[in-house]
Amino acid sequence: MADGVLEITADNFQEQVLNSDTPVLVDFWATWCGPCRTIAPVVEQIAKERQGSLKVGKLDVDAHGAIAQQYGVQGIPFLAVFEGGKLTKQAVGAMPKAALEKQLGLS
């Protein structure tokens, strides 16, 4: 994973996402997903810019499908903001940074 971007797994989802004191942006992705690779640099840039105020992680839907299913992920990239252990905002698909931040309420 890139600097500032956590690898979210079934083993650490509860601790890193649901129990986090700060909001968490989770990028649900897969290695075979072209749009996921397209948006990856945008996610990494957000992680760098918001270090300390927003935790950023990536969850591989192929490896951790149960979590993706639990949150109704049907298309990827699926970007979700969790606050206080709850999914509060989401966006689906690759998009420019400004559009993503606006849709997720980060702008």
Residue pairs with C-beta under 8 A, 6 or more apart in sequence:
1 7
1 58
2 40
2 44
2 47
3 44
3 47
3 48
4 44
4 47
4 48
4 51
4 56
5 43
5 44
5 47
5 56
5 57
5 58
6 12
6 16
6 55
6 56
6 57
6 58
7 57
7 58
8 16
8 17
8 26
8 57
8 58
8 59
8 64
9 59
9 63
9 64
10 64
10 66
10 67
13 59
13 64
13 67
16 24
16 55
16 57
17 24
17 26
17 57
17 82
17 85
18 82
18 85
19 85
20 55
20 82
20 85
22 52
22 53
22 54
22 55
23 53
23 54
23 55
23 81
23 82
23 83
23 88
24 54
24 55
24 56
24 57
24 81
24 82
24 83
25 43
25 46
25 47
25 54
25 55
25 56
25 57
25 79
25 80
25 81
25 104
25 106
26 56
26 57
26 58
26 59
26 79
26 80
26 81
26 82
27 36
27 39
27 40
27 43
27 56
27 57
27 58
27 59
27 77
27 78
27 79
28 59
28 61
28 68
28 71
28 73
28 76
28 77
28 78
28 79
28 80
29 36
29 40
29 58
29 59
29 60
29 61
29 76
29 77
30 36
30 60
30 61
30 62
30 76
31 60
31 62
32 62
33 76
33 77
35 76
35 77
35 93
35 94
36 76
36 77
36 94
38 94
39 77
39 79
39 94
39 95
39 100
42 96
42 97
42 100
43 56
43 58
43 79
44 56
45 97
46 54
46 56
46 97
46 100
46 101
46 106
47 54
47 56
50 56
50 106
54 106
59 67
59 68
61 68
61 73
61 76
61 78
68 78
71 78
71 80
71 87
75 92
75 93
76 92
77 92
77 93
77 94
78 90
78 91
78 92
79 90
79 91
79 92
79 100
79 104
80 87
80 89
80 90
81 87
81 88
81 89
81 90
81 104
81 105
81 106
82 88
89 103
89 104
89 105
90 104
91 100
91 103
91 104
95 103
98 107
100 106
101 107
